[in-house]
Amino acid sequence: MTRSPHEESGEPNPLRALTLDRLRSRTSMKWRAYPEDVLPLWVAEMDVPLAEPVVRALTDALALGDTGYPAGTGYAEALAGFAQKRWGWDGVAVERTAIVPDVMLGVVEMLKLVTGPGDAVVVNSPVYPPFYLFVEHMDRRVVEAPLGTDLRIDPDLLDETFRRAVAGGRRAAFLLCSPHNPTGTVHTPDELAAVAALADRHGVRVVVDEIHAPLTAGGVDFTPYLSVPGGARGLSLMSASKAWNLAGLKAALAVAGPDSAADLARMPEEVSHGPSHLGIIAHSAALRDGTGWLDALLAGLDDNRRLLADLLAEHLPAIGYRPAEATYLAWLDCRALCLGDDPAEVFLRRGRVALNSGIPFGTGGAGFVRLNLATSPELITEAVRRMAAALD
């Protein structure tokens, strides 16, 4: 976990590759949920072309008619190689992995293994809204342990929350977002080890969503939860979907620590029928051969973080913004603008910019918006201009 993820790849910045007209021809959610006069900087899709190795792998599969059911361990092997080269971690043991349809459905299956109906699932709010929706739909209780004002895990609060979650002998799980969405916080090895120690003390099982792991800022190192002392009882969900923009090609991996292999082995075999075979082909190609494209993307995201900071300082200085340590998302504190709990509604109605409202992210989200930085510098510049004009 000592390797800085950014290297000169020689590839062009994919965030500068597509025009607005080309993007508007897309039919996915980001570009079809709002009218054409709205700039969509909301849902986690990137405005990029696919990495060439991914295109080639999919084209070859289609030419061959290789569109059946998934089989084999190629995805797990590709992830293991990526983790070793990227993070210096050899903890992805193929025999302790399972393919799942996507990260959130994988989270559901892992929580079913370690909790029962009515049990508590602890989350660090503000956090990715599906954490609430999926957990409640599966008849578990969401219990919040909000991040501190520094947007980091508060260990004392987590300790107390774990104690309450297991009161009366109930089982409980901690659904950890690492790196954190929406704040972009990258948990340090010491923080993760502290989480593991607290979980062990209280008998809480840790399920960690690590979908944003490849998307760290320059000079920031990601630490897999399963690699820290005490992390062996954890269950992780990983995927190439966020880093290579493959959300429409469904696939993810559940990865068990050495002490949770027996839990993963209890997952119903039919869950592995859910991932797309083409998704697995695409994700495997991205992890195996798409790192040059990824490095070009990461450099472009670093540039966009600096650009957004400069633009906000010039045009909207009352908005609080800390450039994220990971993800391509920006968590903006708009409370000083006095726009109420849902400033995203104001920016959409008055400025025609679509952002994510902070309210569905839970406690700590009111007065905030989430902005998607994975677009061209020109669109970011225009979005901030519109947001500022919305306040006139």
Buried (B, 14 or more C-beta within 10 A) or exposed (E): BEEEBBBEBEBEBBBBBBEBEEBEEEEEBBBEEBEEEBBBBBBBBBBBBBBBBBEEBBEEBEEEEEEEEBEEEBBBBBBBBBBEEBBEBEBBBBEBBBBBBBBBBBBBBBBBBBBEEEBBBBBBBBBBBBBBEBBEEBEBBBBBBBBEEEBBBBBEBBBEBBBBBBEEEBBBBBBBBBBBBBBBBBBBBEBBBBBBBBBBEBBBBBBBBBBBBBBBBEEBBBBBBBBBEBBBBBBBBBBBBBBBBBBEBBBBBBBBBEEBBEBBEEBEEEBBEBBBBBBBBBBBBBBBBBBBBBBBBBBBBBBBBEBBBEBBEEBBEEBBBBBBBBBBBBBBBBBEBEBEBBBBBBBBEBBBBBBBBBBBBBBBBBBBBBBBBBBBBEBBBBBBBBBBEBBE
